[in-house]
Amino acid sequence: MEKIYINKEIAQLIILQRVDLIGPILKKIRKIFGREFFTNIASKYLIIPSIIGKKYFGIMEFEYKQISKYIELKDKEVLSIGSGVCGLELIIYLNYPNNFFSIIEKNYISKKVTYGWDTQNFEAYNNLELVNNFLIKNGMDQKKFMIYNYDLGNLPQKKFDLILSLYSLDYHYDFNLYESYIKKVSNKNTKIIFDTIRPDYFKKIFDNVEIIYSKENTVHKSKRILCSNFKN
């Protein structure tokens, strides 16, 4: 992407969602003063949006190219779960504008940043109005996406061709929170992509499970898996 609209509010959301993007100074501040200070002060006032945006979209371009090696992305009904500010969805749309995106996210910023396994999915670092404006200002047609607040319970009820949940579903919280819902909105041909530290577990749930990416340089050492067709 040559031109990216990104303001300080969006940049703050990005680094709360992707703490790996912060530089050594902010990492040191977070370590010394704690995560609450980092969330409420440092992430608001000690960032340069253009630098955060460049790093973020560099990663999203990588994610896009990596996923597109394994699945066709044209003319799809796409469900995104826990997609943050939707940089990946934006890139997919700009390459394939006939796709429609249903986006499920939470609409608040937790008072204290917590990283790791959250079995109940209580943590959240997002503002859905900001995400909506961010997508539109970066060229996504408002008729081509719908954002759903998870906590309101009005989740989309239709069949999807592709379900994406990178570093969210079964990475920060248990897959079973969404399992029954995903069963309802998928069919045997639906492609489901998410990250997990337990890929073998999902061979019990899906007929088809393929590891398409491994991230070994993190504490989680996660695997990205491509799944389809729930077992009966």
QUITATA-V150245 format. One line per field, one symbol per residue. ss: DSSP state (a for helix, b for strand, c for the rest). phi: phi as a letter, one per 20 degrees, with the letter a starting at -180 (. if undefined). psi: psi as a letter, one per 40 degrees, with the letter a starting at -180 (. if undefined). A space follows every 10 residues. Layout:
ss: ???
phi: ???
psi: ???
This chain:
ss: cccccccaaa aaaaaaacaa accaaaaaaa aaacaaaaaa aaaaacccaa aaaaaaaaaa aaaaaaaacc ccccccbbbb bcccccaaaa aaaaaccccb bbbbbcccbc cccccccccc ccccbccaaa aaaaaaaccc caaabbbbba aacccccccc cbbbbcccbc ccbccaaaaa aaaacccccc bbbbbbccaa aaaacbbbbb bbbbcccccc ccbbbbbbbb cc
phi: .eccebdfff ffgfffecff efefffffff ffenfffffe cffeddcdgf ffffffffff ffgffffffd cfdeldeddd dmememffff ffffecfefc ddddbecbdg fcfcdofcfe mefbbbbfff fgfgfffeoe fffdbbddeg femeffcbed ebcdbelcgm ddbfgffdgf ffgfdccfef eccbdbdcgf gffeddfccc fdacdeecff ledecdcamg ff
psi: hdhhhhaddd dddddddgee eiiddddddd ddeidddddd cdedefihdd dddddddddd dddddddedd ihehfihhhh hfebefdddd dddddgeeih hhhhiifihi dhhhiahgde fdiigihddd ddddddeeeh hdeeihhhhd eeegiigihi dhhhghfche deihdededd ddddeiaeeh hhhiiiegdd deeedidhhh hehhhefidd fihhihiigh i.
